[in-house]
Amino acid sequence: MKKKDSKTNLLDHSEAKVKLLGNYLSIYLNVLSRSPINKIYLFDLFCGEGIYEDGGKGSPMIILETIKNHYFSNNKTCPKIEILFNDVGNSDIEVEKLKIDRVKGFARKIFIPDTVKDYYTKIDYNELITKVIGRIARLESNERALIFIDPWGYKEINPNDLKQLLSCNKAEILLFLPIYFMSRFVEKSRDEEFKGGRAIRKFIQGLFGEMENLDTIKNQKDFIFKIQEQFKEFLGIKYVDTFKIERENNNWFCLFFFTTNKRGFEKMVQTKWTIDKKQGAEFKQGDEVVLDLFTEIEISSYDKKLINFIKVNGGATNFQLADFGYENNFLPTHTKKILDGVKEQLEIISNDNKPARGYYLGDESRNVTIKFK
Ligand SMILES: C[S@@+](CC[C@H](N)C(=O)[O-])C[C@H]1O[C@@H](n2cnc3c(N)ncnc32)[C@H](O)[C@@H]1O
């Protein structure tokens, strides 16, 4: 069978990516529409074709349909939203057209609530990102922004831009990176003479300062984990999540999520784990599922970290443990599984005069301390 072209078709890995975007946006709108937030800004900076040859819907369609569904399932109400769709390219499907004009055409056929304003631009990302940073810096205290960055490669992505976007504490970012292409030449690019390593050197130096600050990469998932940890350090934030997506055999992509907002982060971790319960923190092509919860735990050493956290602090409350789990991208049910494994050695002390019969992770009505005997 002829291989589908990823420029004119929405391949499975891209579908998984936009599904996570749509699911998260739906929760984001639900939470913000019930909060004092007055206006939401959405940016889709590399928005693509809109609809692909195989009928697959790209990010703009997913965004607009999510808003439409929010409106109809909330008594025909919707928060004030401004959306910017941007793409600089010519269509690969209708060659005489710009992608952004296709997107605009498809958008006209979707119901858009009166409170929503949609804008369409064809500005080079390198120029646009400066304007977006400026706009985000001017957000009022009751305004929020969600920025979706989905380039083909990664050469435009400058970690410092992400830092500036997050610095106002009002923005969340979803960034899609082609891990396979990035990791392929990392080791070779430590040699400054290697010309093919320019782009990856620039990215790594932007994030890690020096190439030497990045330890040897064991494999693509190890690379994702190291980038994630360094993003936390570089951005000075606790909340960075990843959703790994495989395209073909061992060709990994990763959707990174950044926020300074604890609640938003918890919602994303929940969304990720519900995308496919079986697949958990990743999407894999075909039927075979290689990574599962336990592999995720292994990559991040979460079980060891959790036990160490309790020991070092001489115990931890149910709230602290739920937070610690989220910060490491795990749900309370995952943390519970690890605690169950060392149950015999644990002691649960009630702090609220009610009998303590469990860990009560994520249960705000209880207050217990869990410690090693
Ligand atoms: C991976 S595709 C985006 C897919 C899209 N998010 C979707 O769900 O269908 C990347 C897009 O970036 C556009 N692009 C490439 N370089 C760009 C640049 N410097 N500025 C803006 N857009 C660019 C391309 O035309 C392409 O449509």
The ligand as an SDF file (V2000), in Angstrom:
LIG
                    3D

 27 29  0  0  0  0  0  0  0  0999 V2000
    2.8890   20.4900   11.3440 C   0  0  0  0  0  0  0  0  0  0  0  0
    2.1420   21.6410   10.2880 S   0  0  0  0  0  0  0  0  0  0  0  0
    0.7930   22.2330   11.2580 C   0  0  0  0  0  0  0  0  0  0  0  0
   -0.3440   21.2780   11.3750 C   0  0  0  0  0  0  0  0  0  0  0  0
   -1.5730   21.8320   12.0040 C   0  0  0  0  0  0  0  0  0  0  0  0
   -1.3730   22.2540   13.3690 N   0  0  0  0  0  0  0  0  0  0  0  0
   -2.7040   20.8310   11.9500 C   0  0  0  0  0  0  0  0  0  0  0  0
   -3.1640   20.3390   12.9940 O   0  0  0  0  0  0  0  0  0  0  0  0
   -3.1580   20.5330   10.8470 O   0  0  0  0  0  0  0  0  0  0  0  0
    3.2330   22.9890   10.2880 C   0  0  0  0  0  0  0  0  0  0  0  0
    2.7450   24.2020    9.4940 C   0  0  0  0  0  0  0  0  0  0  0  0
    3.6490   25.2810    9.7030 O   0  0  0  0  0  0  0  0  0  0  0  0
    3.6690   26.1030    8.5300 C   0  0  0  0  0  0  0  0  0  0  0  0
    4.9240   26.8620    8.6080 N   0  0  0  0  0  0  0  0  0  0  0  0
    6.1820   26.4220    8.3330 C   0  0  0  0  0  0  0  0  0  0  0  0
    7.0880   27.3850    8.6170 N   0  0  0  0  0  0  0  0  0  0  0  0
    6.3890   28.4430    9.1140 C   0  0  0  0  0  0  0  0  0  0  0  0
    6.7750   29.7050    9.6160 C   0  0  0  0  0  0  0  0  0  0  0  0
    8.0490   30.0740    9.6780 N   0  0  0  0  0  0  0  0  0  0  0  0
    5.8150   30.5330   10.0720 N   0  0  0  0  0  0  0  0  0  0  0  0
    4.5110   30.1690   10.0410 C   0  0  0  0  0  0  0  0  0  0  0  0
    4.0860   28.9730    9.5540 N   0  0  0  0  0  0  0  0  0  0  0  0
    5.0170   28.1140    9.0960 C   0  0  0  0  0  0  0  0  0  0  0  0
    3.5660   25.1290    7.4030 C   0  0  0  0  0  0  0  0  0  0  0  0
    2.9720   25.7360    6.2710 O   0  0  0  0  0  0  0  0  0  0  0  0
    2.6830   24.0130    8.0030 C   0  0  0  0  0  0  0  0  0  0  0  0
    1.3440   24.1600    7.5960 O   0  0  0  0  0  0  0  0  0  0  0  0
  1  2  1  0
  2  3  1  0
  2 10  1  0
  3  4  1  0
  4  5  1  0
  5  6  1  0
  5  7  1  0
  7  8  2  0
  7  9  1  0
 10 11  1  0
 11 12  1  0
 11 26  1  0
 12 13  1  0
 13 14  1  0
 13 24  1  0
 14 15  1  0
 14 23  1  0
 15 16  2  0
 16 17  1  0
 17 18  1  0
 17 23  2  0
 18 19  1  0
 18 20  2  0
 20 21  1  0
 21 22  2  0
 22 23  1  0
 24 25  1  0
 24 26  1  0
 26 27  1  0
M  CHG  2   2   1   9  -1
M  END
$$$$
